[in-house]
C-alpha cells in the first residue's frame, strides 16, 4: 500500500511509482481522511473500468456520480486529476491501458 506523506500543515503527497503528486488538504480533513478519500476515488475509478473505456467516458461517469457540472475549467482541473489517478492505477497494477482503433482505453486488471 502507498503511504500518504505530509510535507506541510496543509499539503501531502502519495509516494508511488507514478509521482502521483501533491494533494492540498482542506482545513476540516485529516491526513487519514484525505488518504481514505483518495483510495475511495481510486476504487471508484477501478470499478468504472470493468469494460474498456476511453478517458472521456470515465470522466463522464465521475462527473455524474459526484454531481459535478462540466465546464471548461472543471474539465481541465478534474480531468488532470483523473489522468493522474489513471497513471497511478496503471503503475500500481490495478488498471491496464490498451490501444484499440488508435484510441487509448482503460480496463481493470
C-alpha angles and dihedrals in degrees: 000000000000120000126232107229119199114215099176140356093283105020133072140156139206114242106226139137091260097058089240091193138223124318118207111227120221118224094253099049125081121213089256092052091048092051089048090053092047090052092045091055091046089054090049092050090048091049092050090056097064086121123034108277137182119239091252092057092049090050091049091052092050095047091050094044094050095040094243125156116228119234132145095270093048091045091056098041100040092035093058090048091051090049088054090051091050092051092046092048090049092049091048092051098248098109134034126210115216134175121230122171089349091303126118112235128186123217135174114250 
